Amino acid sequence: MTDFPSFPTGGDKRIVYVREVKTADLPEAIRAQTEGLDHLYAIHSDSGDVLALVRDRDQAFIVARQNEFSPVSVH
């Protein structure tokens, strides 16, 4: 299982939001690591904080579930 230290632990807010983000909208330091991808998928907390960035939507849902969250798509 993958551990993400930025994922909140505890509490009963277990929903996270998954949405596509354009790599062009990300900071340069992150864009440099995207290997030419034009978009990634962000996993957000209920307060809007980005918890993780992953390559594809399926992976975002897997990561969320591995961390005991219920992912929801956001457009």
PETALIN-V144489 format. One record per residue. N is the residue number from 1. RES is the residue in three letters. PHI is phi in radians with two decimals (none if undefined). BURIAL is b if it has 24 or more other ideal C-beta (glycine too) atoms within 12 Angstrom, else e. Layout:
# PETALIN-V144489
<<N;RES;PHI;BURIAL> <N;RES;PHI;BURIAL>>
This chain:
# PETALIN-V144489
<<1;MET;none;e> <2;THR;-1.57;e> <3;ASP;-1.73;e> <4;PHE;-2.09;b> <5;PRO;-1.04;e> <6;SER;-1.39;e> <7;PHE;-1.26;b> <8;PRO;-1.13;b> <9;THR;-2.12;e> <10;GLY;1.45;e> <11;GLY;1.32;e> <12;ASP;-1.97;e> <13;LYS;-1.58;e> <14;ARG;-1.96;e> <15;ILE;-1.75;e> <16;VAL;-2.19;b> <17;TYR;-2.01;b> <18;VAL;-1.97;b> <19;ARG;-2.56;b> <20;GLU;-1.33;b> <21;VAL;-2.25;b> <22;LYS;-1.36;e> <23;THR;-1.10;b> <24;ALA;-1.10;e> <25;ASP;-1.53;e> <26;LEU;-1.60;e> <27;PRO;-1.03;e> <28;GLU;-0.95;e> <29;ALA;-1.05;e> <30;ILE;-1.40;e> <31;ARG;-0.96;e> <32;ALA;-1.09;e> <33;GLN;-1.76;e> <34;THR;-1.60;e> <35;GLU;0.92;e> <36;GLY;1.39;e> <37;LEU;-1.21;e> <38;ASP;-1.62;e> <39;HIS;-2.69;e> <40;LEU;-2.32;b> <41;TYR;-2.06;b> <42;ALA;-1.77;b> <43;ILE;-1.86;b> <44;HIS;-1.96;b> <45;SER;-1.34;b> <46;ASP;-1.17;e> <47;SER;-1.57;e> <48;GLY;1.70;e> <49;ASP;-1.17;e> <50;VAL;-1.38;b> <51;LEU;-1.65;b> <52;ALA;-2.82;b> <53;LEU;-2.14;b> <54;VAL;-2.35;b> <55;ARG;-1.21;e> <56;ASP;-2.48;e> <57;ARG;-1.08;e> <58;ASP;-1.03;e> <59;GLN;-1.11;e> <60;ALA;-1.05;b> <61;PHE;-1.17;e> <62;ILE;-1.12;e> <63;VAL;-1.05;b> <64;ALA;-1.05;b> <65;ARG;-1.16;e> <66;GLN;-1.09;e> <67;ASN;-1.76;b> <68;GLU;1.08;e> <69;PHE;-1.95;b> <70;SER;-1.82;e> <71;PRO;-1.38;b> <72;VAL;-2.31;e> <73;SER;-1.32;e> <74;VAL;-2.24;e> <75;HIS;-1.87;e>>
